[in-house]
Amino acid sequence: MERDTNIAFIPKAPLTTGGSSSRPTSIFFIVGILTFFSVVGAAGGLFVYKNVLEKHLSEQEARIAELRSDYDKNAERAEVIRRAEELGIQVGSVKALLNEHLVLTPLFDFLEAHTLKEVQLASFAFEKDAEAGALTVELGAVTTSYMTAALQREELKQWTAAFQKKDAPLCNGAGQDPCLVSSLTISTPELTEEGSVSFTITLDLNREALRYARSVAPATPVADTAAVDSAPALEVTEIQTTN
């Protein structure tokens, strides 16, 4: 058997010995890595930003709650003030009405205390001037003598403001009630057909002394004279009121 003796041991191509061959890096891999880190960084930033926002929101909610509490308190105070003002206006209106309201009880008490027992009041006329505010009472009186008429005049005169003594006033002085009668006029006594003496008493009254607020004040004290008596009830036959 024949063998081929033309065998060549020279390799046609260089033989490679062991070693690693490098592969080209994929662009998609790099983009993926960058995207991953970007997402992680963004997530971390969002987490921090969320915490900051939540803290800020909590602070704002606390501030709003504080402002709301202050507003409620101020609103409550404003309501209390408003009600107090309304009540003050109402009380002021009531006081004004009471101050303008006049009562004649002090006048009747005065006449009862300072009318002599020998003098009888036969008529009573009350006149109120709406424009000037003047109050006038005209009394028709009957007595037994001219002397009694003179004594009656002196009794009323000493309790009239126009005739008060500056050094020892009976009324209208310091710490005293105002005089009920501001001025006094008594007509000339005349002898009637029945033999009695008649005269007219005109009293200009102090408006302040007749105000309702003073209606509970003590009555004018009775003069300490023998001619003055607590007097019987008045005989009033006529009452006239004009505005």
C-alpha positions, 0 to 999 in steps of 0.5 A: 500500500502506497502512502503519500509522502508529500506531507507538509507540516507548515501550516497554511494559516498561523495558529492562535494560542489561548487568549480572550477575544474582546466583544464590542460594548452595545450602545443599548446597554450603556443607555440602559445603565444611564437610564437606571441611574437616572431613574434611581436619582429621580426617585430619590429626589422625588422622595426628598421633595415629597418629604419637604412638601409634606413638612411644609404642608403640615406647617401650613395646616398648623398655621391655618388652624391657628388663624382659624382659632384666632378668627373664631375668637375674634368673631366671638369677641366681635359678636359679644361687642356687637351684642353689648353695643345693642344692649347699650343702645337699648338701655340708653333708649330706655333711660332716655324714655324714663328720663322724659317720662314725668310723674305728678306724684311728687307734686301731689306729695308736695301739695299735701305736705305744704297746704295749710289745713285751713286752706282747701284746693278747689281746682287743679289745672296742669299745663305743659308747654310742648315747645318750651318744656315749661310745666305750670300748675294753677290751683284755685284755693279757698280759706277762711281769712286773709291771714291764712292766705298770707300764711299759705303764701309764706309756706309755699314761698320758702320751698320755692327755688326763687326765694331760697336763702343762699346761706340756708336753703331748704332745697336746691342746695348742695346735697339736697333735692332740687326744688319742685317749685321754680317760681310762685305767684299768688293772686290777690285774695278776694272775699266771696259771697259765702264769706270765704276768701279765695285766691289763685296759686300759680306754680312753675314746676322744675321739670327735673324734680318730676322725672320718673327717675326721681319718683322713688326719692323721699318726699320733700320734708315738711317745714317745722312750723305750727301752721303746717299740717300733714293736711287732708287729702286734696280735693281736685275737681279739674285736671287739664293737660295741654301739649 
